[in-house]
Each structure stands twice: as C-alpha cells, then as structure tokens.
Amino acid sequence: MQRRAFLLHTASLAAALGQPAWAASDTVRIGYQKSSFNLIVLKARGTLEKRLAAQHVGVRWVEFPAGPQLLEALNVGSIDFGMTGDTPPVFAQAAGTHLVYIGHEPAKPQASAILVPQGSPLKSLAELRGKRIAFQRGSSAHYLVLRALAQAGHTLAEVDVANLAPADARAAFERGSVDAWAIWDPYYAAAEKALPTRALTTGDGLVANHTFYLASRDFAQQRPEIISALFEELTRNDALLRQQPGEVARILSDYVGLDVATFDTVIARRPSFEVRFLDDRVVDAQQHIADTFFQIGVIPHAITVRDIVWRPGRRLASTPSALGSADSSRFRLPLLRPEAGGGGPIHTASFPEATPHRWSVWT
C-alpha cells in the first residue's frame, strides 16, 4: 500500500518531473530552513553575495519549513542548492529527483529528540506502541522514530502517525492531541525553553543526524565554480561558528525569531559546522537509511546513494540507480498535497505546483 501511494502522481507534476537542465542565470537560488544554521549565518554576513558579484552572479534565498518541501522545489527547478537532514535526500532519490550530494556536516545525534509532555506517563520507548506520534514523513524525524521503535521491538505500523510539518506538530503537541513529537533543532530547543516537556530519547545511539548540502544535478555539472564558492564560504563560516558562538547565536536569533538562549543550546549540541565532502563512512550511513526504508516498503525500490555523490571533477553515474530504465515522471516525491481543514499556511516558499494550504505528506 505504501509503495503504491508513493507512486501516485498528477499530470501537472509529471511534466515538471522530467530532467530539467539548469538554465544559465545570473542568480543562484538557495533553499534553507530554520535549521540551516550555517546557511543563515552565510546569508546574514553577505559574504557569498560579495564573492559571486565578481562573476556577475546574484543570490536569492528561499525559506522552507522542512527538507522534503525544499527538495520538491529543487526537483521542479525552483532552487539550485539547499540543505536538509539525512532522510529527505533518500526519499527524493527514490522518487527520481535529479539531485546530488555536495557536502555534509558532522553527526549531531543530540540535536533531535522524541518529546513528550512533562507529565506524560510514557517513560520508555516500548510504551510508544499504540500512541500518536507527530512528525513529518520523509524528514529526519521519520527515521528517528523508526529507529527508536525498532530498538523497542516495535514498527511504525504499531503507532498512530500524525503527519505534520514542524509548526503544525508543535501546535498539536501543545493542544495535547498527540502523545509525542519527533523533532529537530531549533524547534526542539525552542520547545524545551517554552513548554513543559521532556525528551523521551534523543538521537544518541539511534541516528547520526547529518546535515547535507545538495544541488540539482544539472547545476552542479554546469556551474561547478559556484558550487566550489559555496563550499568554501560555508567552510569559512565554521571558523566564526567555533570562535564566536555568542555572536552566532545573536545572528541566528535575529534571523529566525527565537531567543538567543535557544540558540546557545542549539550550538552547544553541535560538535562542528565544518562542511566536508562525503566520505565512505557517511555514504554507507546514508545507504543504510535508504536500505531500511526500502526493506519496510516505504520507498518503492532500492537506490544506490553513491551514484549521486558529487565531487569536483568526478564523473557521475549516467543513469542513477533510482531511475534505471524507468521514466522519472512515474514517480512522485513523498511530499505535499493540499488537505482540507483548518490551519494557516505552513509553506513559506513559492514555486511551481505549490500553493499555500495546510499540507500533508503523500505516502
């Protein structure tokens, strides 16, 4: 059932899911989230704009509520580059998206958690069986819940999933309409500061929780000099992030709208913001996530992560494993569709095939 739902598509999206060549442009479009701390600091400092101005290239920044939405925009050609957690690229590759991994930041397992209300009777992961858990499907929280349940001897089929983006998930958590909420920083840190809550578990011992930088395949192949500039500026950012954490917390507070104390907590939970190319260990970790979702029937076929790992001068596989001989228009990303009901828009970006509605993930 899950695989059939994954393959659902609409005629309008099918046209967009071909193989769009990156059109030469004087603007690079960068997707980010509230958890894209390195990118937010880069945006605030304006160093990338200054560097690319010499090449007569501008920069446009587009905010998204989570990784799945960001990769949908990359898929339809509305952004060129962006950052997500570990799980969205797996779903995107399985759906036939023409993306490549550019780099990653070190593991940060303590930066995500499964939260319960302070007074909740739940004390162990085993007690999640039969409970209602809020998270966004296809996000890093999806994999955290999967791993937490597996450790307790349960599966996703044994819980009631409330498929919600971060803002809606927090609202449901505050109302008491869900028993638990799987989430990442800065939403996790913000909830700790503002709500009577506790972590049933963090990602420690369960997930690596890497940050990944991704680009459209055509953009990476046609404009490697811009990719290199982005990579170098993000790496330079790490020095500021390490040497002046207080200043970084202030910048993030100003741009995201959460207090400085929240970002003090966020920064303390991350060992480093250094951006590196993917090595074998990181590729293997991503492959394990992909294999896990395939084995439980959430993605429709096996994928090979290594096929879409980019490095300067590296020749990419001509036919990524996710596509084979299939027409990529058969696949739909397990992302968003409008859903009837209340609630304001949670989608902050504007791109083709997207309109501001309450959304749910289509899997």
Stockholm file with secondary structure:
# STOCKHOLM 1.0

chainA/1-363         MQRRAFLLHTASLAAALGQPAWAASDTVRIGYQKSSFNLIVLKARGTLEKRLAAQHVGVRWVEFPAGPQLLEALNVGSIDFGMTGDTPPVFAQAAGTHLVYIGHEPAKPQASAILVPQGSPLKSLAELRGKRIAFQRGSSAHYLVLRALAQAGHTLAEVDVANLAPADARAAFERGSVDAWAIWDPYYAAAEKALPTRALTTGDGLVANHTFYLASRDFAQQRPEIISALFEELTRNDALLRQQPGEVARILSDYVGLDVATFDTVIARRPSFEVRFLDDRVVDAQQHIADTFFQIGVIPHAITVRDIVWRPGRRLASTPSALGSADSSRFRLPLLRPEAGGGGPIHTASFPEATPHRWSVWT
#=GR chainA/1-363 SS CHHHHHTCCCHHHHHHTSCCCCCCCSEEEEEECTTCHHHHHHHHHTHHHHHHHTTTCEEEEEECSSHHHHHHHHHTTSCSEEEECSHHHHHHHHTTCCEEEEEEECCCGGGEEEEEETTCSCCSGGGGTTCEEEECTTSHHHHHHHHHHHHTTCCGGGSEEEECCHHHHHHHHHHTCSSEEEEETTHHHHHHHHSSEEEEEESTTTCCCCEEEEEEHHHHHHCHHHHHHHHHHHHHHHHHHHHCHHHHHHHHHHHHCSCHHHHHHHHHTCSCCCCBCCCHHHHHHHHHHHHHHHHTTSSSSCCCGGGGBCCTTCCCCSSCTTTTTSCGGGCCCSCEEECSSSCCCCCCCCCTTCCSSCEEECC
#=GC SS_cons         CHHHHHTCCCHHHHHHTSCCCCCCCSEEEEEECTTCHHHHHHHHHTHHHHHHHTTTCEEEEEECSSHHHHHHHHHTTSCSEEEECSHHHHHHHHTTCCEEEEEEECCCGGGEEEEEETTCSCCSGGGGTTCEEEECTTSHHHHHHHHHHHHTTCCGGGSEEEECCHHHHHHHHHHTCSSEEEEETTHHHHHHHHSSEEEEEESTTTCCCCEEEEEEHHHHHHCHHHHHHHHHHHHHHHHHHHHCHHHHHHHHHHHHCSCHHHHHHHHHTCSCCCCBCCCHHHHHHHHHHHHHHHHTTSSSSCCCGGGGBCCTTCCCCSSCTTTTTSCGGGCCCSCEEECSSSCCCCCCCCCTTCCSSCEEECC
//
